[in-house]
Amino acid sequence: MPIDDYHLSINRAQDKIKCHFTVMSINLPTQNYQSVRQQRLARATRQFNARGIAVKRCPHCLVAQYACICSWKRTAPCNTEVILLMHSAEILKPTNTGRLISDVLADKCHVFEWSRTEPPAELVKMLNEPSRQCFIVFPTEASNRQVYSEKPDNQESKTPTLIILDGTWRQAKRMFNQSSWLKPFPCLQLNIAKVEDYGLRKAFSHEQFSTAQAAAFALAQLGEIPAAQVLQAFYSVFIWHYAESKMNRQPTLTDNHRLLVGLAR
C-alpha cells in the first residue's frame, strides 16, 4: 500500500474512534513501565545493542517510527490490578510485550524490576495490603502451593491482583522458584481449553504464551473480558506492526485494528 493511502486509512479509522471514544485523564502509578525503563537506562554502563539497533524507533512503543502503534493504544476499565515483575534483561528489549499490559491497564498496572533477594519496599507493601488477594500467574504442580482457576468466593471483598512474571520461559521459572518472598501467594492456573470461549486466540501450551497473552487470558478467567479483549487486540497489532517493520513494509490495517475501533465504543 502506498504511504499516502496507508496514512489515509489510518486517519479514517482514527476519525471513527473519535466519534465513539472519550479520552480520559489517567493517573499513572508511580511505578509504570516508562519509569522502570528510565531507572534501568540510568544504571546501564554501555549502550543496549540488540538486533535492529540502527532502526529509528518511537521512544514510547519502541516500534520503527513509520510503524508506530501509539495511535492504536486503548485503555480498558478493569477491577483487577496487575503487578508486573520484569526481569532486568526484558526491560530494554523492543520486543517485550509485558509493557503492553501497562499501556492498556494504565493505573491498574504496577511495574517493578524483579529482584531475587531485595524486592522494592513499595512492592512489598503492596503485596501485603490486607485489601488485596494476589495470584501468581504461573503453572505449577507443587504440592505446597494453592492453585486456583478463578477468584475464590470468600475473597469477593478484596481486590484481585495478578502477579505477572515477565521474562523468557526459563527466566520466569527462575523468578518463580527463587523468590522466597513470593512463596506465600497462591497461583492462578490458566485454563487453556476455555481461552477461545473468551474470544481470545488459543495457544498450545503455557510455554507458547507471551507475557501479554498470559495476562489477557488471566484477566478473562477473572471475568475481565473487555480488558482481556483490548489487551489481546493491542498485542496482535504490536506483533503485526513489528513484523512488518522488520521487512521494511508499511503495516496495513487488520481485523485487530478494526476490533480496537469497535472495542473503543
C-alpha positions in Angstrom: 0.0 0.0 0.0 1.4 3.5 -0.9 2.4 5.5 2.2 -0.2 8.2 1.4 -3.0 5.6 1.2 -1.8 4.0 4.4 -2.0 7.2 6.3 -5.4 8.0 4.8 -6.7 4.6 6.0 -5.2 5.3 9.5 -6.8 8.8 9.6 -10.2 7.4 8.6 -10.0 4.7 11.3 -9.0 7.3 13.9 -11.9 9.6 12.9 -14.3 6.7 13.6 -12.6 6.2 17.0 -13.0 9.8 17.9 -16.7 9.5 17.4 -17.1 6.7 19.9 -14.2 7.1 22.3 -13.6 9.7 25.0 -10.0 10.1 26.1 -9.9 10.5 29.9 -7.1 11.9 32.1 -5.4 8.9 33.7 -3.2 9.0 36.8 -0.4 6.6 36.2 1.1 4.6 39.1 4.4 5.8 40.5 5.9 2.5 39.1 4.9 2.3 35.5 6.9 0.9 32.6 8.4 4.2 31.5 9.7 4.9 35.0 11.2 1.4 35.3 12.8 1.8 31.9 14.4 5.1 32.8 15.8 3.6 36.0 17.3 0.7 34.0 18.8 3.1 31.5 20.3 5.2 34.3 22.2 2.1 35.5 23.4 1.0 32.1 27.2 1.1 31.7 27.1 0.6 27.9 24.7 1.1 25.0 21.9 -1.5 24.6 23.0 -3.2 21.3 20.2 -5.6 20.2 19.4 -6.6 16.7 17.9 -3.7 14.9 19.8 -1.1 16.9 20.0 1.2 13.8 16.2 1.4 13.4 14.8 4.8 14.3 12.2 3.8 16.9 9.3 5.6 18.6 10.5 6.3 22.1 7.2 5.1 23.6 6.2 1.9 21.8 9.7 1.1 20.6 8.5 0.1 17.1 10.0 1.7 14.0 8.7 5.3 13.7 6.8 4.7 10.5 5.0 1.7 12.1 4.4 3.3 15.4 1.4 1.8 17.3 0.9 4.6 19.8 -2.2 5.8 18.0 -3.8 2.4 18.5 -3.3 2.3 22.2 -6.5 1.9 24.2 -7.2 1.8 27.9 -9.8 -0.5 29.3 -11.9 -0.5 32.5 -10.7 -3.2 34.9 -11.4 -4.1 38.5 -8.4 -6.4 38.7 -5.0 -5.0 39.2 -1.7 -6.3 37.9 1.8 -6.3 39.4 4.2 -6.8 36.5 7.6 -8.1 37.7 10.1 -7.6 34.8 13.4 -9.5 34.5 16.2 -7.0 34.0 17.0 -8.5 30.7 13.5 -7.7 29.4 13.2 -4.1 30.3 15.0 -2.6 27.3 14.0 -5.1 24.7 11.8 -3.6 21.9 10.2 -7.0 21.5 9.0 -7.1 25.1 5.2 -7.5 25.4 4.7 -7.0 29.2 4.8 -3.3 28.8 1.6 -3.5 26.7 -0.2 -4.5 29.9 0.8 -1.2 31.4 -0.4 0.6 28.3 -3.9 -1.0 28.4 -4.5 -1.1 32.2 -2.8 2.3 32.9 -3.2 3.0 36.7 -4.2 -0.6 37.4 -0.8 -1.9 36.4 2.2 -1.5 38.7 5.6 -2.3 37.2 8.7 -3.3 39.1 12.1 -4.7 38.2 12.4 -8.2 39.7 15.0 -8.8 42.4 15.6 -12.3 43.9 16.6 -11.1 47.4 15.7 -7.4 47.6 12.2 -6.6 46.3 11.4 -2.9 46.4 9.8 -1.7 49.6 6.8 -0.3 47.6 6.2 -3.7 46.1 6.4 -5.5 49.4 3.9 -3.0 50.9 1.5 -3.6 48.0 1.8 -7.4 48.3 0.9 -7.3 52.0 -2.1 -5.0 51.8 -5.0 -6.8 53.5 -7.4 -5.5 50.9 -5.6 -7.4 48.1 -5.9 -11.1 47.0 -2.8 -11.8 45.0 -2.3 -14.6 42.5 0.9 -15.5 40.7 0.1 -16.3 37.0 2.3 -19.4 36.6 1.7 -23.1 36.0 2.8 -25.2 39.0 2.3 -28.7 40.3 4.0 -28.1 43.6 2.0 -29.7 46.4 2.7 -26.8 48.8 1.1 -24.2 46.6 -2.6 -23.3 46.5 -3.8 -23.2 42.9 -7.0 -21.6 41.6 -8.6 -21.3 38.3 -10.9 -18.5 39.3 -11.2 -16.0 42.2 -12.3 -17.7 45.4 -15.8 -16.9 46.5 -14.7 -16.0 50.0 -12.4 -13.2 48.7 -15.1 -11.1 46.9 -14.4 -8.1 49.1 -10.7 -8.0 48.1 -9.1 -6.5 45.0 -7.9 -9.4 42.8 -4.3 -8.7 41.9 -2.4 -10.7 39.3 1.4 -11.1 39.7 2.8 -11.5 36.2 6.4 -12.7 35.7 7.9 -11.0 32.7 10.8 -12.8 31.1 11.6 -15.8 28.9 10.2 -19.1 30.0 13.5 -20.1 31.7 13.7 -16.6 33.3 10.1 -16.8 34.6 10.7 -20.3 36.2 13.8 -18.9 37.9 11.8 -15.9 39.2 9.1 -18.1 40.5 11.3 -20.7 42.1 14.0 -18.4 43.6 11.8 -15.6 45.0 11.2 -16.7 48.6 9.0 -13.6 49.2 6.5 -14.9 46.5 6.0 -18.2 48.2 3.0 -17.2 50.4 0.9 -16.4 47.4 -1.4 -18.9 45.5 -1.1 -19.5 41.8 -3.7 -18.9 39.1 -3.7 -21.8 36.7 -4.6 -20.7 33.2 -7.4 -22.8 31.7 -6.2 -23.1 28.1 -9.3 -25.0 27.0 -11.5 -22.1 27.8 -9.5 -19.4 26.0 -11.5 -19.4 22.8 -14.7 -19.0 24.8 -13.5 -15.6 25.8 -12.9 -14.6 22.2 -9.2 -14.8 22.5 -6.7 -16.7 20.3 -5.6 -20.1 21.6 -2.1 -21.2 22.3 -1.0 -24.8 22.6 0.9 -24.7 25.9 1.9 -22.3 28.6 5.4 -22.1 27.1 3.9 -20.5 23.9 2.3 -17.6 25.8 3.8 -14.2 25.6 3.6 -12.1 28.7 0.8 -10.0 27.3 -1.2 -13.1 26.2 -0.9 -14.8 29.6 -2.1 -11.6 31.2 -5.1 -11.4 28.8 -6.1 -15.0 29.5 -5.8 -14.5 33.2 -7.9 -11.3 33.1 -10.5 -13.2 31.1 -10.6 -16.0 33.7 -11.3 -13.5 36.4 -14.2 -12.1 34.3 -12.4 -9.0 32.9 -13.5 -9.8 29.4 -13.4 -6.2 27.9 -9.9 -5.6 29.3 -8.7 -9.0 28.1 -10.0 -8.4 24.6 -8.4 -4.9 24.3 -5.1 -6.3 25.5 -5.2 -9.2 23.1 -6.1 -7.0 20.1 -3.4 -4.4 21.0 -0.8 -7.2 21.4 -1.8 -8.6 17.9 -1.4 -5.1 16.4 2.0 -4.8 18.0 3.1 -8.1 16.7 1.9 -7.3 13.2 3.5 -3.8 13.1 6.8 -5.1 14.5 6.9 -8.0 12.0 6.1 -5.7 9.0 8.7 -3.1 10.1 11.4 -5.9 10.1 10.5 -6.4 6.4 10.7 -2.6 5.8 7.0 -2.6 5.0 4.2 -0.2 6.0 1.7 -2.2 8.1 -1.8 -2.5 6.6 -5.0 -2.4 8.7 -6.1 -5.7 10.0 -9.1 -7.1 11.8 -7.4 -6.4 15.1 -7.1 -2.7 14.2 -10.9 -2.7 13.4 -11.5 -4.6 16.6 -9.8 -1.9 18.6 -12.1 0.6 16.9 -15.1 -1.4 17.9 -13.9 -2.0 21.5 -13.4 1.7 22.0 -17.1 2.3 21.6 
